[in-house]
Structures are given as C-alpha cells and as structure tokens.
Amino acid sequence: MDSAVLLQPLEKLWYFIPLIALLAIFGSRRFKGHVGESLVNVSARLSLDKDRYHLIKNVTLTTEDGTTQIDHIIVSQAATGDPRVMCG
C-alpha cells in the first residue's frame, strides 16, 4: 500500500492536531489554576493600596485530616483598626 494514500487525509486536516493539543492544555485544571492565581495576584497588586492591605499567599494549615491550603488571604487595616495586625 502506498504511504501517500495514507498521508493524503492528514494533509487536509493537519491543523486539527495542534488545535486538539491546545484545547487539551487550555481545558486542563492545572492551566486554569495557574491563570486564576495569576489574575488574583495581578489584580490585588494593581488595585489594593499597599499601605492598607497585605496579601498573604499559599498558607498551609494543619487540620484533623491532614492539611489544607489557602491560596490568598487579604488582611486589611480597616478590618481591625490596628495596623500591627498587618505586620504579625
């Protein structure tokens, strides 16, 4: 059997292979997680006053079942009225 006969359909549909790969990447949980983390970090950095808010990222807490991870905690001076809370 001639290999040109087998490759002829692929020549017409070659663009589906990278398209399927991109859809698999963009649809993955890992990609969505990285994009979401980046959006929160950038928006917090650009929109929050650094003198009034403090962003704490990736906090791991011990629980009865093991551990749990919190992605972002934003501490505000307005919530407590005490600026020392932001430092410690």
ZAVOVEX-819630 format. One record per residue (C-alpha): residue number from 1; x, y, z. Coordinates in nm, 2 decimals. Example, Ala and Ser with C-alpha at 12.3 -4.5 7.8 and 13.67 -1.06 7.14 Angstrom:
<rs>
  num      xx      yy      zz
    1    1.23   -0.45    0.78
    2    1.37   -0.11    0.71
</rs>
This chain:
<rs>
  num      xx      yy      zz
    1    0.00    0.00    0.00
    2    0.13    0.34   -0.09
    3    0.21    0.57    0.20
    4    0.09    0.87    0.00
    5   -0.26    0.73    0.02
    6   -0.24    0.72    0.40
    7   -0.10    1.07    0.44
    8   -0.34    1.24    0.20
    9   -0.62    1.28    0.45
   10   -0.37    1.42    0.71
   11   -0.25    1.68    0.46
   12   -0.61    1.83    0.46
   13   -0.67    1.81    0.83
   14   -0.32    1.88    0.98
   15   -0.44    2.18    1.17
   16   -0.66    1.96    1.39
   17   -0.36    1.81    1.57
   18   -0.23    2.14    1.72
   19   -0.59    2.25    1.78
   20   -0.67    1.94    1.98
   21   -0.34    1.99    2.18
   22   -0.42    2.35    2.26
   23   -0.78    2.26    2.37
   24   -0.64    1.99    2.60
   25   -0.39    2.24    2.75
   26   -0.64    2.53    2.79
   27   -0.90    2.30    2.93
   28   -0.68    2.14    3.19
   29   -0.73    2.21    3.56
   30   -0.36    2.29    3.60
   31   -0.37    2.56    3.33
   32   -0.69    2.71    3.47
   33   -0.54    2.72    3.82
   34   -0.23    2.90    3.71
   35   -0.43    3.15    3.51
   36   -0.66    3.21    3.81
   37   -0.37    3.25    4.05
   38   -0.20    3.50    3.82
   39   -0.52    3.70    3.78
   40   -0.58    3.73    4.15
   41   -0.21    3.82    4.22
   42   -0.20    4.09    3.95
   43   -0.54    4.24    4.03
   44   -0.45    4.25    4.41
   45   -0.12    4.41    4.33
   46   -0.27    4.68    4.10
   47   -0.59    4.76    4.28
   48   -0.51    4.73    4.65
   49   -0.32    5.01    4.84
   50    0.00    4.85    4.98
   51   -0.01    5.07    5.29
   52   -0.36    4.95    5.38
   53   -0.38    4.59    5.26
   54   -0.14    4.29    5.29
   55   -0.17    3.99    5.06
   56   -0.07    3.66    5.21
   57   -0.03    3.37    4.96
   58   -0.03    2.99    4.98
   59   -0.09    2.93    5.35
   60   -0.10    2.57    5.47
   61   -0.29    2.49    5.78
   62   -0.28    2.16    5.98
   63   -0.63    2.00    6.02
   64   -0.75    1.68    6.18
   65   -0.75    1.51    5.84
   66   -0.40    1.63    5.74
   67   -0.35    1.98    5.59
   68   -0.55    2.23    5.39
   69   -0.41    2.51    5.17
   70   -0.55    2.86    5.13
   71   -0.44    3.04    4.82
   72   -0.49    3.41    4.92
   73   -0.56    3.60    5.24
   74   -0.60    3.97    5.22
   75   -0.56    4.15    5.56
   76   -0.69    4.50    5.59
   77   -0.61    4.76    5.84
   78   -0.98    4.87    5.82
   79   -1.10    4.53    5.94
   80   -0.92    4.56    6.28
   81   -0.83    4.93    6.31
   82   -0.49    4.81    6.44
   83   -0.21    4.83    6.18
   84    0.01    4.59    6.39
   85   -0.21    4.30    6.27
   86   -0.07    4.35    5.92
   87    0.29    4.30    6.04
   88    0.25    4.00    6.25
</rs>
